[in-house]
């Protein structure tokens, strides 16, 4: 199954919020929808959900107009929307029935998801009695209660400690492995890199880069080599002294025991490796330094209002 966002525009009064944006999401994969605050991410998500309607453009499922009534959708908003004074189990059953489940199926799914989240003991507790992290787990259970085919997660890791974040990561991986389309919006780039095959970065209402993360990284110059070694403080002066014909800059990272060599030509990396091996340095790792997703995000959104 493929979700296609094609040439969406959206204005509020005279303010144009989305400017001809396009991207796709596919079953069994996660798409990272990124951008600084005010870039248009939430507006895009709300259009997909039918909260807003676009001025122009199309949303398609497998080439056909998107009918929200024919697709099970799970949405975790950044601003949480559960009832603090209501019992947790009752809320889950209620939301399950709102999404078309029978009371029997909603009850069964409630039991299953509370157990998966490690929250069964809180079934008869009011939501307001839970910590922020546990409330977030209940919110995710509500999101996944109807076994959605499309899952939209807006800052899902907000407020979670490392243990609960690991649980949430496992759940998201399971949902992807079971074939759901996942759209993940987060400012925490490590999570995007962990889950997402593809990204779409918004800047001032426009898609500024869109595609496979690995392909985007490989499009950058590949002339910086990171050498991991306990002899990093010996390797740096050797490169400067003996291999200056292939390098333009050398720096050491004492914290990570790494030497970074910027080469004149990317193809010279084998000469660098041969030089190090000939000197019998103890090498733990030798790799091309690719930009992090955080580096890419900053490059494409720096200066955005």
MOGI-V124711 format. One line per field, one symbol per residue. phi: phi as a letter, one per 40 degrees, with the letter a starting at -180 (. if undefined). Layout:
phi->???
This chain:
phi->.bbbbbfcbabbgccccbbgcaabbbdgbbbccbicdgchcccdcccdcgcbbccahbbbbfgbdcbccbbcbbbbccccbcccccccdccccccccccgcccccccccccccccccgbdcbdbccdccccdccccccccdcdcccfccbbbbbfcccgccdccccccdccccccccchccbbbbaccccccccbccbbbbcafgbccaaicdcccccccdbbbbbbcaccdcccdcccccbbccbbbabbbbcdbfbbbbcccbdcccccccccccccfccccaaacccccccdcdcdcbcgcc
